[in-house]
Amino acid sequence: MKIPWLVTLVYIILISLLSHQPSDGLPDNSLEFENIDKLFHFIEFSILGFLVYGSLSSQIDDYNQIFSLSIKVGILISFLDEYHQSFVQGRDSSLFDLIFDILGVLFGNFFHYKLFR
């Protein structure tokens, strides 16, 4: 396994571990910003999109194919993460969280493309 894929896989495992934390194990929202978790979802999945795009670009030369596959992988992981959270005590699956996950994946892909093309 190449290094970019290893980093991406470790990050996906980290997302799963964070999603498996019960709500009472999460830090209190002391910043008191409403819906701050949406920003966290966006950032978390922007990093994922960036990493998946980078991993694919180490093996594929066609930017359209990389972008398409990276978006599909990112969205699949977003769905699986939200589904997984529906089974964790005190957590729930949210359509809005999923939307911000997908927006993050799109942003991470676009950012990698613009940064390294």
CYANA upper distance limits for C-alpha pairs under 8 A (distance plus 0.5 A):
  1 MET  CA      5 TRP  CA      7.10
  1 MET  CA      6 LEU  CA      7.07
  2 LYS  CA      6 LEU  CA      6.82
  3 ILE  CA      7 VAL  CA      6.68
  4 PRO  CA      8 THR  CA      6.71
  4 PRO  CA     51 LEU  CA      7.89
  4 PRO  CA     54 GLY  CA      7.44
  4 PRO  CA     55 SER  CA      5.46
  4 PRO  CA     58 SER  CA      8.20
  5 TRP  CA      9 LEU  CA      6.49
  5 TRP  CA     52 VAL  CA      8.25
  5 TRP  CA     55 SER  CA      5.90
  6 LEU  CA     10 VAL  CA      6.66
  7 VAL  CA     11 TYR  CA      6.70
  7 VAL  CA     51 LEU  CA      8.21
  8 THR  CA     12 ILE  CA      6.75
  8 THR  CA     48 LEU  CA      7.74
  8 THR  CA     51 LEU  CA      6.12
  8 THR  CA     52 VAL  CA      6.82
  8 THR  CA     55 SER  CA      7.76
  9 LEU  CA     13 ILE  CA      6.76
 10 VAL  CA     14 LEU  CA      6.69
 11 TYR  CA     15 ILE  CA      6.76
 11 TYR  CA     48 LEU  CA      7.75
 12 ILE  CA     16 SER  CA      6.83
 12 ILE  CA     48 LEU  CA      7.98
 13 ILE  CA     17 LEU  CA      6.68
 14 LEU  CA     18 LEU  CA      6.65
 15 ILE  CA     19 SER  CA      6.59
 15 ILE  CA     44 GLU  CA      8.40
 15 ILE  CA     81 ASP  CA      8.30
 16 SER  CA     20 HIS  CA      6.66
 16 SER  CA     81 ASP  CA      7.25
 17 LEU  CA     21 GLN  CA      7.34
 19 SER  CA     81 ASP  CA      7.42
 19 SER  CA     84 HIS  CA      7.90
 19 SER  CA     85 GLN  CA      6.45
 19 SER  CA     88 VAL  CA      8.46
 20 HIS  CA     84 HIS  CA      8.13
 20 HIS  CA     85 GLN  CA      7.15
 20 HIS  CA     88 VAL  CA      6.56
 21 GLN  CA     25 GLY  CA      6.45
 21 GLN  CA     26 LEU  CA      7.38
 21 GLN  CA     88 VAL  CA      7.77
 22 PRO  CA     26 LEU  CA      7.44
 22 PRO  CA     88 VAL  CA      6.50
 22 PRO  CA     89 GLN  CA      5.79
 22 PRO  CA     90 GLY  CA      6.11
 22 PRO  CA     91 ARG  CA      6.83
 23 SER  CA     89 GLN  CA      7.46
 23 SER  CA     90 GLY  CA      5.34
 23 SER  CA     91 ARG  CA      6.24
 24 ASP  CA     90 GLY  CA      7.74
 29 ASN  CA     33 PHE  CA      8.23
 35 ASN  CA     39 LEU  CA      8.05
 36 ILE  CA     40 PHE  CA      7.16
 37 ASP  CA     41 HIS  CA      6.68
 38 LYS  CA     42 PHE  CA      6.69
 38 LYS  CA     96 PHE  CA      8.24
 38 LYS  CA     97 ASP  CA      6.61
 38 LYS  CA    100 PHE  CA      6.62
 39 LEU  CA     43 ILE  CA      6.69
 39 LEU  CA    100 PHE  CA      8.15
 40 PHE  CA     44 GLU  CA      6.43
 41 HIS  CA     45 PHE  CA      6.62
 41 HIS  CA     97 ASP  CA      7.06
 41 HIS  CA    100 PHE  CA      6.44
 41 HIS  CA    101 ASP  CA      5.92
 41 HIS  CA    104 GLY  CA      7.82
 42 PHE  CA     46 SER  CA      6.42
 42 PHE  CA    100 PHE  CA      5.61
 42 PHE  CA    101 ASP  CA      5.84
 42 PHE  CA    102 ILE  CA      8.30
 42 PHE  CA    103 LEU  CA      7.04
 42 PHE  CA    104 GLY  CA      4.84
 42 PHE  CA    105 VAL  CA      8.27
 43 ILE  CA     47 ILE  CA      6.82
 43 ILE  CA    104 GLY  CA      6.70
 44 GLU  CA     48 LEU  CA      7.04
 44 GLU  CA    101 ASP  CA      8.13
 44 GLU  CA    104 GLY  CA      7.78
 45 PHE  CA     49 GLY  CA      6.51
 45 PHE  CA     74 GLY  CA      8.18
 45 PHE  CA     78 SER  CA      8.33
 45 PHE  CA    101 ASP  CA      5.81
 45 PHE  CA    102 ILE  CA      7.73
 45 PHE  CA    103 LEU  CA      8.47
 45 PHE  CA    104 GLY  CA      5.25
 45 PHE  CA    105 VAL  CA      5.64
 45 PHE  CA    108 GLY  CA      7.86
 46 SER  CA     50 PHE  CA      6.62
 46 SER  CA    101 ASP  CA      8.24
 46 SER  CA    103 LEU  CA      8.22
 46 SER  CA    104 GLY  CA      4.52
 46 SER  CA    105 VAL  CA      5.31
 46 SER  CA    106 LEU  CA      7.66
 46 SER  CA    107 PHE  CA      6.26
 46 SER  CA    108 GLY  CA      4.60
 46 SER  CA    109 ASN  CA      8.02
 47 ILE  CA     51 LEU  CA      6.63
 47 ILE  CA    104 GLY  CA      8.20
 47 ILE  CA    105 VAL  CA      8.06
 47 ILE  CA    108 GLY  CA      6.41
 48 LEU  CA     52 VAL  CA      6.56
 48 LEU  CA     74 GLY  CA      7.49
 48 LEU  CA    105 VAL  CA      6.97
 48 LEU  CA    108 GLY  CA      7.48
 49 GLY  CA     53 TYR  CA      6.50
 49 GLY  CA     70 SER  CA      7.35
 49 GLY  CA     71 ILE  CA      7.76
 49 GLY  CA     74 GLY  CA      6.50
 49 GLY  CA    104 GLY  CA      7.54
 49 GLY  CA    105 VAL  CA      4.74
 49 GLY  CA    106 LEU  CA      7.16
 49 GLY  CA    107 PHE  CA      7.79
 49 GLY  CA    108 GLY  CA      4.94
 49 GLY  CA    109 ASN  CA      5.56
 50 PHE  CA     54 GLY  CA      6.63
 50 PHE  CA    105 VAL  CA      7.92
 50 PHE  CA    108 GLY  CA      4.77
 50 PHE  CA    109 ASN  CA      5.64
 50 PHE  CA    111 PHE  CA      7.52
 50 PHE  CA    112 HIS  CA      6.00
 51 LEU  CA     55 SER  CA      6.57
 51 LEU  CA    108 GLY  CA      8.40
 52 VAL  CA     56 LEU  CA      6.64
 52 VAL  CA     70 SER  CA      6.31
 52 VAL  CA     73 VAL  CA      8.21
 52 VAL  CA     74 GLY  CA      7.94
 52 VAL  CA    109 ASN  CA      8.46
 53 TYR  CA     57 SER  CA      6.53
 53 TYR  CA     66 ILE  CA      7.00
 53 TYR  CA     67 PHE  CA      7.31
 53 TYR  CA     70 SER  CA      5.91
 53 TYR  CA    108 GLY  CA      8.49
 53 TYR  CA    109 ASN  CA      6.29
 53 TYR  CA    112 HIS  CA      7.38
 53 TYR  CA    113 TYR  CA      8.47
 54 GLY  CA     58 SER  CA      6.90
 54 GLY  CA    112 HIS  CA      7.52
 55 SER  CA     59 GLN  CA      7.72
 56 LEU  CA     60 ILE  CA      6.46
 56 LEU  CA     66 ILE  CA      6.48
 56 LEU  CA     70 SER  CA      7.72
 57 SER  CA     61 ASP  CA      6.89
 57 SER  CA     63 TYR  CA      8.24
 57 SER  CA     66 ILE  CA      6.79
 60 ILE  CA     65 GLN  CA      8.22
 60 ILE  CA     66 ILE  CA      7.11
 61 ASP  CA     66 ILE  CA      8.18
 62 ASP  CA     66 ILE  CA      6.75
 63 TYR  CA     67 PHE  CA      6.50
 64 ASN  CA     68 SER  CA      6.57
 65 GLN  CA     69 LEU  CA      6.53
 66 ILE  CA     70 SER  CA      6.33
 67 PHE  CA     71 ILE  CA      6.57
 67 PHE  CA    109 ASN  CA      7.30
 68 SER  CA     72 LYS  CA      6.81
 69 LEU  CA     73 VAL  CA      6.64
 70 SER  CA     74 GLY  CA      6.52
 70 SER  CA    109 ASN  CA      7.80
 71 ILE  CA     75 ILE  CA      6.53
 71 ILE  CA    105 VAL  CA      7.14
 71 ILE  CA    106 LEU  CA      7.14
 71 ILE  CA    109 ASN  CA      7.92
 72 LYS  CA     76 LEU  CA      6.58
 73 VAL  CA     77 ILE  CA      6.73
 74 GLY  CA     78 SER  CA      6.63
 74 GLY  CA    102 ILE  CA      7.74
 74 GLY  CA    105 VAL  CA      6.31
 75 ILE  CA     79 PHE  CA      6.70
 75 ILE  CA    101 ASP  CA      8.27
 75 ILE  CA    102 ILE  CA      6.37
 75 ILE  CA    105 VAL  CA      7.74
 76 LEU  CA     80 LEU  CA      6.67
 77 ILE  CA     81 ASP  CA      6.44
 78 SER  CA     82 GLU  CA      6.78
 78 SER  CA     98 LEU  CA      6.82
 78 SER  CA    101 ASP  CA      6.46
 78 SER  CA    102 ILE  CA      7.27
 79 PHE  CA     83 TYR  CA      6.56
 79 PHE  CA     98 LEU  CA      7.36
 80 LEU  CA     84 HIS  CA      6.43
 81 ASP  CA     85 GLN  CA      6.75
 82 GLU  CA     86 SER  CA      7.07
 82 GLU  CA     92 ASP  CA      8.14
 82 GLU  CA     93 SER  CA      5.45
 82 GLU  CA     94 SER  CA      7.35
 82 GLU  CA     97 ASP  CA      8.22
 82 GLU  CA     98 LEU  CA      7.19
 83 TYR  CA     87 PHE  CA      7.90
 83 TYR  CA     93 SER  CA      6.63
 84 HIS  CA     88 VAL  CA      7.56
 84 HIS  CA     93 SER  CA      8.42
 85 GLN  CA     91 ARG  CA      6.25
 85 GLN  CA     92 ASP  CA      6.04
 85 GLN  CA     93 SER  CA      6.22
 86 SER  CA     91 ARG  CA      6.74
 86 SER  CA     92 ASP  CA      5.05
 86 SER  CA     93 SER  CA      5.38
 87 PHE  CA     91 ARG  CA      7.99
 87 PHE  CA     92 ASP  CA      8.01
 88 VAL  CA     92 ASP  CA      7.84
 93 SER  CA     97 ASP  CA      8.16
 94 SER  CA     98 LEU  CA      6.79
 95 LEU  CA     99 ILE  CA      6.70
 96 PHE  CA    100 PHE  CA      6.81
 97 ASP  CA    101 ASP  CA      6.59
 98 LEU  CA    102 ILE  CA      6.69
 99 ILE  CA    103 LEU  CA      6.65
100 PHE  CA    104 GLY  CA      6.51
101 ASP  CA    105 VAL  CA      6.80
102 ILE  CA    106 LEU  CA      6.74
103 LEU  CA    107 PHE  CA      6.63
104 GLY  CA    108 GLY  CA      6.53
105 VAL  CA    109 ASN  CA      6.69
106 LEU  CA    110 PHE  CA      6.65
107 PHE  CA    111 PHE  CA      6.42
108 GLY  CA    112 HIS  CA      6.65
109 ASN  CA    113 TYR  CA      6.67
110 PHE  CA    114 LYS  CA      6.63
111 PHE  CA    115 LEU  CA      6.46
112 HIS  CA    116 PHE  CA      6.49
112 HIS  CA    117 ARG  CA      8.47
113 TYR  CA    117 ARG  CA      6.02
